[in-house]
Amino acid sequence: MARKVLFLMSMLCTAGVPASALAQSDIFVCVDEQGRKTYQNVGAPKGCKKVDVQPILTVPAPKLPARPNGSPSANESRAVTPASFPRVDGETQRSRDNDRRRILEEELRVEQDKLTRLRAEYNNGEPERRGDETRNFARYQERVQRLQEEIQRSENNVASLQRELALLRQ
């Protein structure tokens, strides 16, 4: 009974029921012979004390003033950075962007080569058996499973690198 009351109270609190609605019922803490505490909405005369539950105070957040045209001001559209934050000139940033693009393109090329090699070895789910796998079918199945996982990982890497390259400024 007591657990149901606590569960109900917690569910009502998370559902947005005001604390004043919950404060209308009395809550008692009862201690039994073994010293265990239980919380109840009805108190027995023996071993129970009424708990004084203070109302929960909430303060609403202040409302921001609305812009006349509804768009953010010029200062709000730019990211705020501290004055001591290091700045880079445009040419240096273009050079860094080009380096990043070059690195991503190289990583993509390497990953695509790896994917091609893995697919060739996988051979549509029937890779050639190696010497130690001719008699041990379980080992062969483990290698096939590992190849499937590596192919999936490599495909995900290629897709991620392509997304990164698409996001770079032209």
N, C-alpha and C positions, 0 to 999 in steps of 0.2 A: 504494500500500500504506500509506504513512504517513498520507495523508489519511483513508483508511478507518479507521485506528486512532484518529485524533483525533476523527473523526465518531462512531465507536462510543463512545469515552470520553465525549464531550459528551452523547450520547443517554442513556447509562447514568446519568450524573450528574443529568440532568433527570428521568429516570424514577424517581429515588429510590434507586438502588443505592448502598449505603454506599461511602464512599471506601476503606475497608479492602479491599473486593473488587477495586477498581481498582488498588490499590497492590501487588497480588501480582505483576503483570507489570512488567518493567523497561522503561524508556523511554530511548531514545537520541536525541541530537541529532547529525545528520551534516551536514558542510559539504562540498559538492562543489567541483570545480575553479573554478567561476564564483563561488563564495562564497555560494551559496544554501543555506539551512538547511532540512533536512527532519527531521521527527520520526518515529521508527520504534519498533516493539516488538522488533526484532532489530538488533543492532549489527554492522556490518562492521568488520573490524580497522582499516581505513584511514579516517581522518577522522570517526570517531564517538566520542562521549563519553557515558557513562551520566549521566542527569539524576537528581539526588537529589530526589525528590518527597516532601515532608512530608505526613503525614496531615492531613486537614481536621478541625479541632476544631469540634464543635457543642455548644451548651449548650441544653437544652430550657428553654422558658419556664416560670416557676413557675405552678402551678395555683392558681386563685382558690378561696378557701373557698366551699363550697356553702351556700346559704341553707337553713334547715330546711324551709321550705314551698316552695322553688323560685322564689318571686317576688322581684323587686327590692325593696330597702328604700325608704322614702319619700325618702331623700336621693338614691338612684340614679335614681328615676323623673323627678326634676326636672333641668333643665339647670343645670349649674354655671356661674355667672357671677361675675366678680370684684366685690368690694364697691364699687369705684369706678364700676361700670357704671351709666349713667343709667337711672333707672326712671321709668315714666310711670303716672299714676293711671288708673283704669278709665274715667272719663268721656273723658279725652283719647284713650285708645286706641279707644273706641267711635266717637269723632268721626273719627279717622283711618280706621277700618275703613269707616265710612259714606262718607267721601270716596273711598276706594279703590273701593268698590262702585259709586258714582255714576260715577267715571271709566271703570271697566270697562264699565258699561252703555252709556255714551255711545260708547265705542270700538266696542262690539259693534253699536250702531245704525248708526254711520257705515260700518262694514265690511259690514253686511248691505245697506245702500243701494248701496254700491259693487258688491257682488256682483250685485244685481238689475240695475243699469245694465249691467254687463259681460255678463250673460246675455242681456239684451235686444239688445245690440249683436252678440253672437255669433250669435244667431238660429238656434240648433240646428245650428251648424257651417256655416251659409251666410250670413255677414254681407253686407250690401249693399256692392257695389263702389264705391269712391271714384273720383274723376276720374282720378287717376294710376294706378289699378289696372286700368282697362278694357283697356288694351293690354299691361300688364305683369303676367302671371299669377303670376310668381314673387313679386312684391311683395305681391300679394293673399294668397298662401299664407303668406308671412312674417307678415302681420298676423293671419291666422287662427291660426297657431301661437302668436303672442304673446298673443292673446286667450285661448287654451286655458290657457297657462301662468299668466296673470293670474287666471283663474277658479279654477284649482287652488290658487294661493297664497291667494286671498281665502277660499276654502272652508276651507283649513287655518287661517287666521287666525280665522275665525268659530268653528271647533271649539275652538281654543285658548282664546279668550276665554270661551266657554261653560264649558269645564273650569275656568278660573280662578274664574268666578263660582260654580260649584258647590262649589268648595273653601272659599269664604269662610264664616265662621261666621254662622249665622242670627241 
